[in-house]
Amino acid sequence: MHDVIVIGVGTMGAAACEALARRGCRVLGLEQFAIPHVFGAHHGQSRMFRLAYFEHPDYVPLLQRSLELWQELEKRSGVKLLHLTGALYAGPEGPMGPGGSELVPGSLQAARRFGLVHELLTHAELAKRFPPLRLPDSFVGLLERDAGFVVPELAVGALAAGALRHGAELHGHERVLEWSADGSGVRVRSERREYRAGGLVLAGGPWSAKLCRDLGVDLVITRQIMGWVQPKAEGIFDLGRWPCWAIEREDGALYYGFPVLPWHPGLKSAIHARGRPCDPDTVERSANAADEEECHEGLRRHLPDADGPLLSLTVCMYDNSPDSHFIIDRHPRHPNVIVATGFSGHAFKFAPVVGEVLADLTLDGATRLPVGFLGLSRFAPSKDASH
C-alpha cells in the first residue's frame, strides 16, 4: 500500500515524485517507457526558461518560485541544469491582431509589473547589438536578463534520482492499463500487477487524453518538430555569446531557438505553434521534408548566418488544452485524484513548482501557490449560456 501513485514519470511526474518523496510520502511512480525517455515532451537538450511571461501575468509568481526550485535542485543534485543566457524577444510594439501572441508588449507588461530586469530595444538598437538578425522595420526587441534554458534530459534525470534518494519507488517500462478511485482509495492496474494507494496523480503528458477520463475538456495532442543546423558563421551563436531567442510570426506563432551548446552539435531552431494532431501511440517519429523546412523557415527569414546544413531533427508532442493554459486541479469526479495536463508546449520551465503544487494538493488538499487560474472551473458552461 502506497500513499500516492503517480502515473507518468516524465517532466511533471518526476517533479511530483520528488516533491512527494521529500515530504516523506510513500510514492510509487509508474512509467511506460524508460526513466527518463525521449518519446514525450521532455527532451531536446534545451527548454526555454523566462520570467517575463506574455501568455498570462499570473504565471510570473509561479516562475519566480520555479527559478528558486531549479537552483535548489542544482545544489541538491550537483548537476548544472539551468543556464541563464538572457533571452531576446522580437516583434511589433503592439498586438498583431486577433489571436496574435503579443510577444513584446505582453513580455514588457509582465516585466514592468513584477520588476524584472529587462531592456526595451528599438529596431536600430537591435541591429547594432545583434547584427545577424534580419527583422522588419516595425519590430522592436525586449532583452530579459534572468532567462535562458534548462537541459531537459538532465533535469528529469535529476528529479527522478532525487525521488529515489528520498525513498520513492519508480518503475520504468511498466504501462498502466486502467485506474479507478472511490472513497477508500485508488487502484491502478498495470501490465504487471495491481497497486493500491490513498491518492493518485495523473501526469501522462501526451497520453493524458487517454489517461484523464471524464474531465469534460478536449485535449488535443500534436506532433512538433525540433531541428539543429550547422551555422554558416562559426562562433557567433555559441553559448556565452548568443542568447535564447523568440521572434513573432505574422500569425502569432513564434520562431525560437537557442545558442550552440558545447555538448551537442548545432544551433537548435523550432516553431512554437500547434502542430498536426496525432495519436501518441502511433505518431510518425521519422522526419520528412516538411519537417526540415519547418526547422529552416525562421532562420532563413531572420538569422540567415545561422541557416546552414541540417544536422538533426527530432519529434516531440504537445498536450494542448482548449485555451493553451495548463490544467492543474482535482479530478471533478474523484477527490483523491489530481490531474496535471494541458501543458501546451510551454510548461517545462515550471516543472519543479508544478511538482510542489501537486504534492500540496495531494497531501494538504490545497496550495499557497497561485494556481487557481489553471483550474477546470474555467471550462464550465456559463450560467448565462442558455440566454
LODO-202994 format. One record per residue (C-alpha): y, z, x. Coordinates in Angstrom, 2 decimals. Each point is the difference from the previous one (the first is absolute). Layout:
N
+---------+---------+---------+
:      c2 :      c3 :      c1 :
+---------+---------+---------+
:       Y :       Z :       X :
...
+---------+---------+---------+
This chain:
387
+---------+---------+---------+
:      c2 :      c3 :      c1 :
+---------+---------+---------+
:    0.00 :    0.00 :    0.00 :
:    3.31 :   -1.10 :    1.45 :
:    3.46 :    1.05 :   -1.07 :
:    1.33 :   -3.56 :   -0.07 :
:   -1.46 :   -3.48 :    0.42 :
:    2.25 :   -2.81 :    1.24 :
:   -1.16 :   -3.53 :   -0.81 :
:    1.36 :   -2.40 :    2.60 :
:    0.69 :    1.12 :    3.56 :
:    2.56 :   -2.66 :    0.84 :
:    3.68 :    0.72 :    0.46 :
:    0.70 :    2.40 :   -2.85 :
:   -3.55 :    1.32 :   -0.26 :
:   -0.08 :    0.98 :    3.68 :
:    3.41 :    1.66 :   -0.37 :
:   -1.22 :    1.90 :   -3.06 :
:   -3.19 :    1.12 :    1.76 :
:    1.98 :    1.31 :    2.95 :
:    2.57 :    1.81 :   -2.14 :
:   -2.70 :    1.57 :   -2.17 :
:   -2.18 :    1.04 :    2.96 :
:    2.94 :    1.54 :    1.84 :
:    0.52 :    2.24 :   -3.04 :
:   -3.59 :    1.22 :    0.18 :
:   -1.37 :   -2.20 :   -2.75 :
:   -3.64 :   -1.07 :    0.06 :
:    0.65 :   -3.72 :   -0.24 :
:   -2.39 :   -2.96 :   -0.08 :
:    1.35 :   -3.48 :    0.73 :
:   -2.05 :   -3.03 :   -1.04 :
:    0.77 :   -3.44 :    1.44 :
:   -1.89 :   -3.23 :   -0.71 :
:    0.85 :   -1.46 :    3.42 :
:    0.44 :    1.48 :    3.47 :
:    2.57 :    2.73 :    0.66 :
:    2.44 :   -1.56 :    0.82 :
:   -0.59 :   -3.64 :   -1.01 :
:    1.91 :   -3.30 :   -0.25 :
:   -0.91 :   -1.15 :   -3.51 :
:    2.79 :    1.61 :   -2.04 :
:    3.69 :    0.52 :    0.61 :
:    0.23 :    2.12 :    3.15 :
:   -0.43 :   -2.17 :    3.06 :
:    2.07 :   -2.49 :    1.96 :
:    1.28 :    2.07 :    2.97 :
:    3.41 :    0.73 :   -1.56 :
:    1.30 :    1.21 :   -3.36 :
:    3.73 :    0.44 :   -0.41 :
:    1.63 :    3.41 :   -0.26 :
:    3.54 :    0.15 :   -1.42 :
:    2.15 :    2.62 :   -1.69 :
:    2.78 :   -2.13 :   -1.53 :
:   -2.15 :   -0.98 :   -2.96 :
:    1.51 :   -2.67 :   -2.22 :
:   -2.88 :    0.13 :   -2.49 :
:    0.99 :    3.35 :   -1.58 :
:    2.18 :    2.84 :    1.36 :
:   -2.52 :    2.65 :   -1.10 :
:   -2.36 :   -1.20 :    2.71 :
:    2.34 :    1.19 :    2.76 :
:   -0.78 :    3.76 :   -0.19 :
:   -3.70 :   -0.90 :    0.10 :
:    0.60 :   -2.14 :    3.07 :
:    1.93 :    2.75 :    1.75 :
:   -2.96 :    2.32 :   -0.54 :
:   -2.37 :   -2.77 :    1.06 :
:    1.87 :   -0.39 :    3.29 :
:   -0.48 :    3.71 :    0.69 :
:   -3.70 :   -0.24 :   -0.83 :
:   -0.60 :   -3.08 :    2.17 :
:    1.58 :    1.84 :    2.93 :
:   -2.10 :    3.10 :   -0.72 :
:   -3.15 :   -2.14 :   -0.15 :
:    0.88 :   -1.51 :    3.37 :
:    0.23 :    3.50 :    1.50 :
:   -3.27 :    1.15 :   -1.59 :
:   -1.92 :   -3.12 :    0.99 :
:    1.60 :   -0.74 :    3.36 :
:    0.25 :   -3.67 :   -1.04 :
:    3.18 :   -2.11 :   -0.05 :
:    0.15 :   -1.29 :   -3.57 :
:    3.69 :   -0.54 :   -0.81 :
:    2.31 :   -2.32 :    1.96 :
:    3.67 :    0.29 :   -1.01 :
:    1.25 :   -3.38 :    1.17 :
:    2.81 :   -0.21 :   -2.54 :
:   -0.13 :   -2.56 :   -2.80 :
:    2.31 :   -2.86 :   -0.90 :
:    0.40 :   -1.17 :   -3.61 :
:    1.83 :   -3.26 :   -0.69 :
:    1.12 :   -1.53 :   -3.29 :
:    3.01 :   -0.58 :   -2.23 :
:    2.53 :    2.80 :   -0.49 :
:   -0.64 :   -0.04 :   -3.74 :
:   -3.02 :   -0.39 :   -2.27 :
:   -1.76 :   -3.34 :    0.01 :
:   -0.34 :   -0.10 :   -3.76 :
:   -2.54 :    1.21 :   -2.57 :
:   -3.12 :    1.25 :    1.72 :
:    1.61 :   -0.15 :    3.44 :
:   -0.94 :    2.62 :    2.56 :
:    3.59 :    0.97 :    0.87 :
:   -1.17 :    0.81 :    3.50 :
:    3.29 :    0.68 :    1.76 :
:    2.07 :    1.52 :   -2.84 :
:   -2.92 :    2.17 :   -1.13 :
:   -0.75 :    1.17 :    3.53 :
:    3.69 :    0.70 :    0.58 :
:    0.21 :    2.04 :   -3.18 :
:   -3.00 :    2.12 :    1.04 :
:    1.35 :    0.43 :    3.54 :
:    3.40 :    1.19 :   -1.23 :
:   -1.39 :    2.27 :   -2.72 :
:   -2.34 :    1.84 :    2.38 :
:    2.12 :   -0.14 :    3.15 :
:   -2.42 :   -2.22 :    1.94 :
:    1.14 :   -1.37 :    3.35 :
:    0.76 :   -3.71 :   -0.43 :
:    2.32 :   -2.86 :    0.92 :
:    1.25 :   -2.68 :   -2.37 :
:    0.33 :   -3.27 :    1.92 :
:    2.05 :   -3.06 :   -0.94 :
:   -1.44 :   -3.46 :    0.44 :
:    1.94 :   -0.37 :    3.26 :
:   -1.25 :    3.36 :    1.27 :
:   -3.58 :   -0.97 :   -0.85 :
:    0.35 :   -3.21 :    2.00 :
:    1.39 :    1.93 :    2.98 :
:   -2.52 :    2.87 :   -0.06 :
:   -3.06 :   -2.08 :   -0.91 :
:    0.53 :   -3.55 :    1.33 :
:   -3.49 :   -1.31 :   -0.94 :
:    0.70 :    0.52 :   -3.72 :
:    0.93 :   -3.00 :   -2.15 :
:    1.51 :    1.21 :   -3.26 :
:    2.16 :   -1.46 :   -2.80 :
:    3.72 :    0.65 :    0.33 :
:   -0.13 :    2.30 :   -3.04 :
:   -2.48 :    2.38 :    1.63 :
:    0.91 :    3.37 :    1.45 :
:   -2.25 :    2.58 :    1.63 :
:   -0.81 :    3.68 :   -0.10 :
:   -1.47 :    1.62 :    3.09 :
:   -1.83 :    3.27 :   -0.65 :
:   -0.59 :    2.30 :    2.97 :
:   -2.86 :    2.22 :   -1.21 :
:   -2.31 :   -2.82 :   -1.02 :
:   -2.87 :   -1.78 :    1.69 :
:   -3.72 :   -0.20 :   -0.55 :
:   -3.22 :    1.99 :   -0.18 :
:   -3.24 :   -1.28 :    1.57 :
:   -2.30 :    0.02 :   -3.07 :
:   -3.39 :   -0.05 :    1.71 :
:    0.96 :    2.97 :    2.17 :
:    1.68 :    1.83 :   -2.87 :
:   -2.93 :   -0.23 :   -2.43 :
:   -2.33 :    0.96 :    2.83 :
:    2.13 :    3.02 :    0.90 :
:    0.13 :    1.13 :   -3.63 :
:   -3.77 :   -0.33 :   -0.42 :
:   -0.65 :    1.75 :    3.33 :
:    2.34 :    2.80 :   -1.02 :
:   -1.84 :    0.40 :   -3.29 :
:   -3.30 :    0.32 :    1.89 :
:    1.45 :    2.57 :    2.39 :
:    0.99 :    2.15 :   -2.97 :
:   -3.44 :   -0.12 :   -1.59 :
:    0.10 :   -3.02 :   -2.28 :
:   -3.20 :   -1.94 :   -0.60 :
:    0.56 :   -3.76 :    0.16 :
:   -2.61 :   -2.63 :   -0.85 :
:    0.52 :   -3.60 :    1.08 :
:   -1.99 :   -2.96 :   -1.34 :
:   -0.69 :    1.83 :   -3.25 :
:    1.16 :   -1.88 :   -3.08 :
:    0.81 :    1.93 :   -3.16 :
:   -1.68 :   -1.37 :   -3.12 :
:    1.57 :    2.16 :   -2.68 :
:    1.82 :    3.25 :   -0.69 :
:    0.49 :    2.27 :   -2.99 :
:    2.04 :    3.09 :   -0.72 :
:    0.09 :    2.78 :   -2.59 :
:    1.15 :    3.57 :   -0.27 :
:   -2.73 :    1.24 :    2.31 :
:    0.89 :   -2.31 :    2.90 :
:   -0.71 :   -3.50 :    1.23 :
:   -3.11 :   -1.98 :    0.87 :
:   -0.06 :   -2.92 :    2.41 :
:   -3.04 :   -2.21 :    0.41 :
:   -0.26 :   -2.12 :    3.14 :
:   -2.64 :   -2.35 :    1.32 :
:   -1.62 :    3.01 :    1.70 :
:    0.26 :    2.96 :   -2.37 :
:    2.05 :    1.90 :   -2.55 :
:    2.72 :    2.49 :    0.93 :
:    1.87 :    2.65 :   -1.96 :
:    3.39 :    1.57 :    0.56 :
:    2.81 :    1.78 :   -1.74 :
:    2.47 :   -2.86 :    0.39 :
:    0.22 :   -3.66 :    0.89 :
:    2.59 :   -2.18 :    1.77 :
:   -0.16 :   -3.75 :   -0.63 :
:    1.45 :   -1.85 :    2.99 :
:   -1.76 :   -3.34 :   -0.17 :
:    2.79 :   -2.27 :    1.22 :
:   -0.78 :   -3.58 :   -1.09 :
:   -3.11 :    1.29 :   -1.79 :
:    2.11 :    2.26 :   -2.23 :
:    0.01 :   -2.49 :   -2.87 :
:   -3.78 :    0.48 :   -0.20 :
:    0.00 :    3.69 :    0.86 :
:    2.83 :    1.36 :   -2.15 :
:   -1.18 :   -0.43 :   -3.56 :
:    2.05 :    0.68 :   -3.15 :
:    3.36 :    0.18 :    1.73 :
:    1.61 :   -2.33 :   -2.51 :
:    1.66 :   -1.86 :    2.89 :
:   -0.88 :   -3.43 :    1.32 :
:   -0.45 :   -0.05 :    3.77 :
:    0.11 :   -3.42 :    1.63 :
:   -1.75 :   -0.42 :    3.36 :
:    1.44 :   -2.74 :    2.22 :
:   -1.04 :   -1.69 :    3.21 :
:    2.58 :    0.32 :    2.80 :
:    0.31 :   -1.63 :    3.42 :
:    1.14 :    1.34 :    3.36 :
:    0.29 :   -2.25 :    3.03 :
:    0.76 :    0.17 :    3.73 :
:    1.59 :   -2.73 :    2.11 :
:    0.80 :   -0.49 :    3.66 :
:    3.82 :   -0.06 :    0.19 :
:    1.55 :   -3.03 :    1.68 :
:    2.44 :    2.28 :    1.82 :
:   -1.77 :    2.55 :    2.18 :
:    1.12 :    3.63 :    0.10 :
:    2.81 :   -0.14 :   -2.56 :
:   -2.09 :    1.39 :   -2.84 :
:   -1.92 :    2.67 :    1.92 :
:   -0.32 :    3.60 :   -1.13 :
:    3.06 :    1.86 :    1.29 :
:    2.17 :   -3.11 :   -0.12 :
:   -0.30 :   -1.18 :   -3.62 :
:    0.00 :    2.02 :   -3.23 :
:   -2.17 :   -0.26 :   -3.07 :
:    1.69 :   -2.36 :   -2.43 :
:    0.18 :   -1.20 :   -3.60 :
:    1.91 :   -3.01 :   -1.31 :
:    0.57 :   -0.69 :   -3.69 :
:   -1.27 :   -3.24 :   -1.49 :
:    1.71 :   -1.78 :   -2.91 :
:   -2.58 :    1.22 :   -2.51 :
:    0.31 :    3.65 :    1.04 :
:   -3.09 :   -0.02 :    2.21 :
:    0.34 :    1.19 :    3.60 :
:   -0.93 :   -1.61 :    3.26 :
:   -0.83 :    2.84 :    2.35 :
:   -1.44 :    0.63 :    3.42 :
:   -0.36 :    2.19 :    3.05 :
:    0.59 :   -0.16 :    3.75 :
:   -2.73 :   -1.19 :    2.35 :
:   -2.25 :    2.95 :    0.79 :
:   -1.46 :    0.58 :    3.47 :
:   -3.46 :    0.75 :   -1.45 :
:   -0.26 :   -2.97 :   -2.39 :
:    0.81 :   -3.66 :    0.71 :
:    2.87 :   -1.70 :   -1.80 :
:    2.88 :    0.62 :   -2.36 :
:   -1.01 :    0.98 :   -3.53 :
:    1.54 :   -1.82 :   -2.96 :
:   -0.66 :    0.25 :   -3.73 :
:    1.55 :   -0.31 :   -3.46 :
:    0.41 :    3.01 :   -2.29 :
:   -0.64 :   -1.44 :   -3.47 :
:   -2.93 :    0.06 :   -2.37 :
:   -2.68 :   -2.36 :    1.21 :
:   -2.75 :   -1.68 :   -1.97 :
:   -1.91 :    2.30 :   -2.40 :
:   -3.51 :    0.71 :    1.21 :
:   -3.10 :    2.12 :   -0.44 :
:   -0.33 :    2.37 :    2.99 :
:   -3.77 :   -0.52 :    0.09 :
:    0.23 :   -3.80 :    0.19 :
:    3.41 :   -0.60 :    1.65 :
:    0.11 :   -2.93 :    2.40 :
:    0.28 :    1.62 :    3.43 :
:    0.05 :   -3.15 :    2.13 :
:    3.44 :   -1.48 :    0.61 :
:    1.08 :   -3.51 :   -0.97 :
:    2.89 :   -2.42 :    0.63 :
:    2.14 :    1.52 :   -2.76 :
:   -0.43 :    3.42 :    1.60 :
:    1.18 :   -1.37 :    3.33 :
:    3.05 :   -1.55 :   -1.64 :
:    0.84 :    3.38 :   -1.54 :
:   -0.03 :    1.56 :    3.46 :
:    2.34 :   -2.65 :    1.43 :
:    2.41 :   -0.41 :   -2.93 :
:    2.38 :    2.86 :    0.72 :
:   -0.07 :   -0.54 :    3.75 :
:    0.76 :   -3.70 :   -0.34 :
:    3.01 :    0.77 :   -2.17 :
:    1.42 :    3.07 :    1.72 :
:   -1.63 :    0.62 :    3.41 :
:   -0.85 :   -3.42 :    1.44 :
:   -0.30 :    1.39 :    3.54 :
:   -2.90 :    2.12 :   -1.24 :
:   -1.75 :   -2.79 :   -1.89 :
:   -2.64 :   -0.93 :    2.55 :
:   -3.73 :   -0.72 :   -0.23 :
:   -2.10 :    1.98 :   -2.45 :
:   -2.17 :    2.71 :    1.54 :
:   -1.64 :    1.66 :   -2.98 :
:    0.06 :    0.50 :   -3.75 :
:   -1.45 :    2.82 :   -2.04 :
:   -0.32 :    0.82 :   -3.69 :
:    0.90 :    3.26 :   -1.71 :
:    0.56 :    0.87 :   -3.66 :
:    2.64 :    1.64 :   -2.16 :
:   -0.83 :    2.14 :   -3.05 :
:    3.04 :   -0.81 :   -2.13 :
:    1.33 :    2.13 :   -2.83 :
:    1.96 :   -1.72 :   -2.81 :
:    3.34 :    1.10 :    1.47 :
:   -1.08 :    0.03 :    3.69 :
:    0.54 :    3.76 :    0.25 :
:   -2.82 :    2.39 :    0.89 :
:   -2.13 :    1.81 :   -2.56 :
:   -0.67 :    3.62 :    0.94 :
:   -0.98 :    2.17 :   -2.91 :
:   -2.69 :    1.89 :   -1.84 :
:   -2.48 :   -2.22 :   -1.85 :
:    1.12 :   -0.16 :   -3.67 :
:   -3.51 :    0.85 :   -1.29 :
:   -1.26 :    2.30 :    2.75 :
:    2.23 :    2.87 :    1.23 :
:   -2.24 :    0.59 :    3.05 :
:    0.36 :   -3.59 :    1.24 :
:    3.03 :   -1.09 :    2.06 :
:    0.83 :   -3.70 :    0.30 :
:    1.74 :   -1.62 :    2.98 :
:    0.40 :   -3.74 :   -0.38 :
:    2.44 :   -2.87 :   -0.58 :
:    1.37 :    0.18 :    3.52 :
:    1.13 :   -3.63 :   -0.19 :
:    0.08 :   -0.75 :    3.71 :
:    2.77 :    2.37 :    1.07 :
:   -1.72 :    3.38 :    0.10 :
:   -1.61 :    0.45 :    3.41 :
:    3.06 :    1.78 :    1.38 :
:   -0.45 :    2.67 :   -2.70 :
:   -3.63 :    0.84 :    0.82 :
:    0.37 :    3.59 :    1.27 :
:    2.41 :    1.06 :   -2.74 :
:   -2.23 :   -1.60 :   -2.65 :
:   -2.90 :    1.99 :    1.47 :
:    2.09 :    3.17 :   -0.32 :
:    0.90 :   -0.82 :   -3.61 :
:   -3.63 :   -0.70 :   -0.91 :
:   -1.07 :    3.32 :    1.51 :
:    2.76 :    1.81 :   -1.91 :
:   -0.93 :   -1.59 :   -3.33 :
:   -3.71 :    0.64 :    0.55 :
:    0.20 :    3.61 :    1.19 :
:    3.23 :    1.30 :   -1.54 :
:    0.39 :   -2.18 :   -3.08 :
:    3.53 :   -1.01 :    1.02 :
:    2.06 :   -0.97 :    3.04 :
:    3.50 :    0.86 :    1.18 :
:    0.38 :   -3.57 :    1.30 :
:    1.98 :   -2.39 :   -2.25 :
:   -2.68 :   -2.33 :   -1.35 :
:    0.77 :    0.18 :   -3.71 :
:    1.36 :   -3.56 :    0.03 :
:   -3.45 :   -1.20 :    1.13 :
:   -1.84 :    1.42 :   -3.02 :
:   -1.91 :   -1.89 :   -2.66 :
:    2.45 :    1.02 :   -2.71 :
:    2.35 :   -2.80 :    1.01 :
:   -2.48 :   -2.50 :   -1.45 :
:   -0.28 :    1.77 :   -3.36 :
:    1.21 :   -2.10 :   -2.99 :
:    3.53 :    0.81 :   -1.07 :
:    0.38 :    2.01 :   -3.19 :
:    2.40 :   -2.66 :   -1.21 :
:   -2.34 :   -2.90 :    0.83 :
:   -0.87 :   -0.57 :   -3.67 :
:    3.62 :   -0.16 :   -1.15 :
+---------+---------+---------+
